[in-house]
Amino acid sequence: METQSSLATVETTNPEVERWEEETLAPILARSPERKTSFEGVSLEPVDRLYTESDADGLDVGFPGEYPYKRGIHPTGYRGKLWTMRQFAGFSSPENTNARFKYLMEHGQTGLSVAYDLPALMGLDADSPLSEGEVGKCGVAVSSLADFEVLFDGIPLDGVTVSQTINAPAPIFLAMYLVVAEKQKADFSKISGTLQNDILKEYIAQKEWIYPIKPAMKLVIDTFEYCTQHVPKFNPISISGYHIREAGATALQELAFTLRDGVEYVQYGVDRGMDVDEFVPRLSFFFNAHNDFFEEIAKYRAARVVWAKTMKERFGAKNPRTMQLRFHTQTAGVSLTVQQPLNNIARVAIQALAGVLGGTQSLHTDSYDEALALPTDEAALIALRTQQIIAEETGVVNTVDPLGGSYYVESLTEKMISGCLDYFDKIDGFGGMVEAVEAGFPQREIQESAYQYQKAVERNEQVIVGVNKYAMENETHKTDILQIDETVRDHQLERLAHVKQTRDNGAVAIALDKLKLAANTNENTMPAIIESVAAYATVEEICVALRDVYGIYEEPAF
């Protein structure tokens, strides 16, 4: 069955290629069959055995730093500045994560990225019955401003960029960030960092939502508006294809759904009355780096072109920064294997190199043990060293977009652009991404792609080294893993109880009432959320106040 993600490659009719096939290739193929490279429905394929000038004929390769930015948004590439090495970290208690942050920074990391535990992602406190067994397990536990103060103790927020992977409760975590920065007497005009805050991909792929879609979109636009006015260098959203890809999407689907999510946020901002040339330059993106090396590079190059042209032609943008897509990359967690885990070091290095050659602005490299548990200090250090080796030893940073003009890469880039715009047309046919999500369109597309991929693995058409090829029956390698026990929850419960006993509960009640009033109107909710956070209202208390107004989202059966 051919899926929506399949793109056909037109065979060349170049006489020189036909001569080469007849005189040189045919005798070789007669002696040994051609190796099958991929399977229908998962990659941009079939892939031609050879690419020539005719495959890139008439394509404008362009120059770095010039519209539509296919070759990068900066004229000097990494010769001017390396990408930010932003390793995702967060586990156990705020104290332990604070120590990990400092450890990574001492070894050359240049930006922080916070992973929160499942209760935080779902807007729950550590003392919720639903949090039992999950506190501090998949990220750091945070229930109130008191935890946040410990998390960033000794880390000046006006001197380091911090990315926070949080979505449904994102405005609360932005508020905590700003309150801690204010306590540090940081200059808000200089604070930079990124909030993931991408609620659409939660409904599409990751499924960590709280509120119905349209109220959730209001909260996102509230953060846009507030940051534009008060924290001008802060990125209020990181529009994330990473989780879409991890859910089973193809590279093309990741590209199309992510960029169309971005278009939806821009449209909602415009509908609020915001100027695209004021707020869009602070929107950033987050892409996956998967195993198909050249396809990933083409994806990043295509993303810049589609975004630039969409902002200019659809929204009338005039500011070049509005048209310049900036993105963070993380290597593919879903590609990591429990079997022969040291193989993951090679996978991560290749994926990271694709991100660099694609022109990423910041990069996280996965640790080799992450299919088993959260990374150990040793594994996290190897992941960081992988980036440093690419930067300092390989020479790939010496010239801008070294693959620009490659017949193969340029051809793949154009196919990505074309396929992405086809998906845009389909989504526009629903009335927009919100309506497409409500109809289950992107969800069904991803489910089908994930199914096709898994079947290909089971048929051994998609090779995973160490799993369905070159497997070892009696593996002897033992990997030390990070153990997080229930003492973390006990520790968090003690601090949370202390907060509730010592805060001004009257001030908390007043702040939460103000928040409900703001949520019931067109008023921006951020000032009331900040007031609630500063009064030490907990994450769950603030989320409950908003749930009382907005309700809870329940996914329909598609």
N, C-alpha and C positions, 0 to 999 in steps of 0.2 A: 504494500500500500504506500503510495507516495504521500508524504506529509506536506503541510503548508511550508515547512522550512526548507524543502528541497529546492535548490537552484541549479538549473542546467548550465553546463559550460558548452559554448558553441565550438565545435571542432574547426580548426584553422584550415583554410584552403590555400595557404601560402605555397607556391610551387617549390620553393627551396625546402620547406618542411616536408612536402610530399616526396621530394627526391631523397632527403635524409632518411625518411621512413622506409622507402623502398630499397635503397642501396646499403644503408648501414644498420638500421634497426631490424628489419625483417629477418635477416639471417640469424641474428642473435635470438629473437623470439622463437624462431623455428627450433633452436637447440634447447631453450629453457623457457617455460611459460612466464609471462609477465606477472609480477607480484600484485595481488589485489591490495589496494591502498586504503579503501574505506568502504562504507556500506550506505545504502540508500536511506536518505531521510535524516542523517545526523550532521554531516558536514556540507560545506559548499562544494558539491561534487556532481558529476564525475570530474576528477582532476586530470587535465591533459598531461600526457607524458612529457611534453616539451612546450615551453612558452617562448614566443619570439616577438619581434617588434610589432607584428600585426595585431597581437593581443592587446597592446597598449597604444595602438595607432590612434592619433587624434586626442589622446587624453592629456590634459594639462596637469603636469606634475607640480608646477608652481614652486614657490620659495617659502622657506620657514619664516614665520612671523607675518605672512601676508594672507589676506582673505583668499579662499575659505579655509586656510590653516591646515590643509591636508598634511603638510610636512612638519607641523608643530606650531605652537602659538608664540614661541620665542625665537627670534632670528639667530641667537647664538646657541640654542639647545642647551646641552649640559656643559658646554665650555664656559658658559656664563655662571651657571649654578647647578650643582647636582640636585637630583630629586631628594625630597625629604625621606629619610629612612624612619618610617613610623611603624614600629612593631606593636601589634595588638597585644595588650596585656591586661590582666584583671583576673583575680582568683581569690577565693577565701575571704579574708577580712580586709578592710581598708588599710590596716597597718601592713599586712603582707604585700598588698599590691603597691603601696607607697614604696616599700623597700625594693620591689621588682622594678618599678619605674626608675629609681635612683641607680640601681645596678645597670640597667640598660643604657642610661644616659652616661654613666661613667665609662662605658665601653663603646661610645661613639654614636648612639642613637640620637637623632636630631629632632624628633617629634614624638609626642605621646598619643596613644590610642587606647581608650578605655573599653574593656569588655565588662558588661554587667551580668549579674546572675539572672536566672529565669524569673524569680519573684519581682525583681526590679523591672524587667522587660514587660511584665504583665501588670505593673502598677500595684504590686502587693508588698506589704511590709514583712520583715522577718518573722513576726509573731502571728502571721495569718496561718490558719490551719492548712490552707492550700500551699503554703511555702515549705511545709515540712519535707525534709529530704532533699531540698534544692538550694538551700541557703549557701551561697559562696561556691557552688559546685561548677557552674559553667562560666563564671565571671565573678566580679567582686560584689559583695553584698552592700547595698546602700538603701537605707530606709528614711533617712532624714538629713538635714543640713549637718548635724553632728558627725555623721559618717563621712560626708563630703569634706569637711574640715580636716579630718584625719587623712583622707585619701590624698589631699594635695598639701599636706604639711611640709613646709620647707621647699616647695616648688612654686616659684613666682609665676603667676599666670599671665603677667605681661611680658615674660621673658621666654616663654615656650609655647608652641602651638599644640593644642590638645584636641583630639577628635573623640567624640563620644558616640558609641554605637547604641543608640536608644531611639525608640520610635513613638509608640503610642503615648508614653508619658514624657516625651521629649521636652515640652515647654517647662516642666518641673525641673528637669536636670539642667536646662539652660539657666533657669532662675537660680538654682544652687550654685552654678558656676559663677554667675554674676555677683551673687551675694558674697561668696568667698573672695572673689577678686576685689570687691569693694572693701572688705575687711583687710585685705593686703594693701589697700590704698593704691591699687593699680589704676592706670589711666585708661578709661574705657575707649578712648580714641585710638589706643595702641593695641588693645587686646585682639588677638586673632586665634582662630580655632574653628572647629567644624562640629556641627550637630547633625547626626544622620537624619532623623526627623522625616523619613520617607515613608509615609503611611500607606501610599498606594501599593508599594511592593509587599506590604504586609498582607493585604487582602489578596494579592496575586500569588504570593509564594511562601512567605515565612510564617504567616498566620498568627502573629502576636499583636492582635488588635485589642481595643477596648470598646471604643464608641462606634456608632454608625458612620458610614463613609463621609457624608457631607459635613456633619459637625466636626469630624476629625480633620477635614480639609480646612475648616475655619481656623482651628487651632494652629495648623501649619502656617497659614497666611498671617495669623497674628504674630508669629515669631518673625516672619519676613519683615513685617511692618515695624515691629519694635527694634529689631537689629539695625534696619536701615536708618532709623532715627537716632539710636542711642549707642550702638556698637558697630560702627561702619565697616570695620575690617573683619568682622566675624562672619563665617559662612553659616547661615541658619539651616541649611539642608545639604545633605550629600545624597543625591538621587542614585539609588543603588541597584545596579544590575547584578551585583555579586550574588545576592540571595536568589534572584530569579534563575541564574545559571546553576546554582547549587541545587535548586529544586528539579533540575532536569532539562532546562531550556537549551536550545542550540545557541551557538555564538550569534547567529542572526537574530534570534528571538530576544536574547539578552540585549543586544544593541537596540532593536526596534522598540521593545516595551519600555526600556529604561529612558530612551530619549523621548518617547511619547508621554511617559509619566512627567518628564521635565516640561514638556509643552503644556500639559494640563496645569501644573503648578504656576507656570507663567500666566496662563489665561486667567486663572483664579486671582492672581495678583493684579492683573490688569483690571479685572472686573471689580476689584476692591478700590480701584482708583490710583494704583501705584504706577509709576513711570518705569517702563522696562529698562531704560538706560540707567536707572538708579538702583534697582534691586536685583536684576538678573546677573550683573557682574559678580555678585557674592554667592550665586548658586554653584555648587560643585557636584561632581559625579564620582561614582565608585564602581569600578568594573572588575570582573574576574579575569585571571590569567590562567587559561586551561592548557591542555597538552598539545593541541594542533598549532604548532609554532607560528607558521605564516598566517594562518587564519586569524589568530589572535592579533597579530600586528596589523593586519588589514582592518580588523574590527575597530581598533583605536583610531586609525587614520580616517576611516569612514565616519566615525562618530563626530570628529571635529568638523568635517565637511557638512554633514547633515545639520548639525546644530547651528553652524554659522549661517547657512543659507536659510534655515527655518526662522531664526531670529531676525534676519534682515528682510526676508520676503513676506513672512507671515505676520510679524509684529512691528515691522518698520524700524528696527533698531538702527541707531546711528553711531553709538559708542562702540569702538572696536572691542572693548572688553566684554560687552554684552554678547558678542558673537564668538568669543574665544572660550571653547570648552576646556575646563580644567578638571583633571580627574586623579583619583587615588586608585591604586591597583593592589589587589591581594591575590596571591597564588591560590590555586583551587583546592580548598579543603576536601571537597568530595573526591578528588583524585588520589588522596592519600590512602595507603593500604596498611592494614594490620599485618598482613603477610610481608615478610622481608622488609621491615619498616625503614631500614637504612637506605633502601631504594628511593625513599621519599626525598632524600637530600638532592638526588639528581633531578627528580621531577621538579622540585621547587626551583632549582637553579635555572633550568630551561624555561620554566614559566616566568620567572622573574626577568630573565633576559628578554623575553617577548614584550613584557611591560615596558622595559627600558627602551627597546628599539621602537616601540609604539609611541614613545614620548610621554610617559606618565609623569605627573608632578610629585607624587609621593608613592611609596611602595611598602607593603608588608609582605614578608616572606614567612610562610608557615614553617612550624617546627616539625621535624620528622616523626615525632611521637604523638602528634595530635589525633591520629586515628585511635589511639589508646586512651589518652587522657589529656588534660591541660598540660602545656609544656613544662618541662623541668628547666632550671637555670641553664644547664649545659645545652639542651636542645634549643632554647631561645637564643643563646649566644651563637650557636652554629648558624641559625637562620639569619641573624644580623650579619655575621661574617660573610655569608653568601652574597649579600648585597654589596658589602665592602669590597669583596674580590671582583665582582662585576665592575664596580666603579673604578677601582684602582689598578687592576691587573689586565683587563681584557682589551682595552683600547677602544671599546665601543662608544665611549663618551667623546672621542676626539673630533668627530665630525657630526653634523646635524643630519638626522634622518638618513643613515647610510644605506638603507634599502630603497630610498626614493628612486624611481626610474626602473626598478626591477620589473621585468615583464610580468612575472608571476604575481608579485605583490600588488602592482598597480591594477592588474586584472581582477584580483580578489577584492581589492578595495572598491572598485566600481560595482562589482556584483553585490557587495555588502550595502553600498549606498542605494542601489536600485531595489534590493529586497527590503530594506528598511522603509523606504518610501511607499512600497506596496503595502506593508503592514500599517503605515500611517493612514493610507486610504481606507483600509478595512476598519480601523478604529474610529476614524472620522465618520464612517458610515453609521456607527452606533450613536453618534452625537458627542463623542469624546471618550477619554479613558475611564472616567468615573462610570459612565453608562456601560462601557464595554466590560468593566470589572463586574458591575451589577448583573450583567448578562452572562458572566462566566467565560467570556471569549479567551482572554489570555490564559486563564487557568486551564481550559481544555487543550489549548495549543501546547502548553508545557507538559501536561499529563501525557499527551500522545508522544511527544519527543522523548520523555523519560522512559516510557514503555518501550519504544523502538530501540533506545540505547541499551536497556537492560536485556532485551531479547538478543541483540547483537552480541553482547558479552556472553550470554549463555550459549550462543551458536559458535563462539570463538571467532567471530568476524571482527569484533573489536578486541584487540589484544590488551591485556593488563599484565605486565611483566610481574611474575611472582604469584599471580592469581590463577589465570587460565592459560598461562604459558610460562615455562621455566619455573614451575612451582616446585617446592621442596617438601616432601612428605614429612620429614622429621627435622623441622627447624630447631636449631640449637641456640640461636641468638636470643638473649634475654635483654629486654629494655626496661630500665628503671622508669617508673612512672610516678607522677605527682599524686600523692594521696591527700584527700581533703575529708576529714572526719566531721562528726556532728558537734565537736567542740566549737566550731566556727559559729554555728547557730546559737549555742549557749552564750558565747561572747557577744554576739549581736543583740540578743534578747536583753542582756544586762544593760547595754548602752541605750537601747530603745526605751526600756523601762525608766531609766534615769532621765532621759529627755522628757518623757511624759510627766514625770513627777516634778521636775524643776522648771519647766517652761510656764509661761503665763497662759493658761488654758482659755481665759476670757479673750485674750488677744487672738488666739488661734480661731476661736468661734467667730469673732467679728470678721477676721480676714476671709474665712471660708464662706461666710454669708455674702461678702462683697464679690467673691469669685462666682457664686451662683447667680447673682444679679447680672454680672458682666456676661456670663455664659448665656443668659436668657435674652440678651440684646445683641446689637451689632458692635458693642463696645469691645475693644481689644482686651483680652483676658490676661495678658502678660503682667501688667502692674499688680493685679490682684493675686496672681500666682507668686510673684516675687514677695509680696507682703506676707502671704501664707508661709512660704519657705523661710523667710527671715524670722517669723514667729515660731519656727520649729514644728509647724504642721508636718506630718509625715507624708511620704509619697502616696500611701494608700488613702489617707484622709483626703488629700487633694483630689485624687482620682475618683473617690466616692462622691465628692461634691459635684464633680463634673458629670458623673454617671447619673446622679439624681436629676440632672437637667437633660442630658443627651440620651440616656439609655445605653443599652449594650448591643453590639452588633452580633447577629447570628447569621452564619453563612447559609444561604439557601442551597438546596440540592440542585446541581446543574445537570 
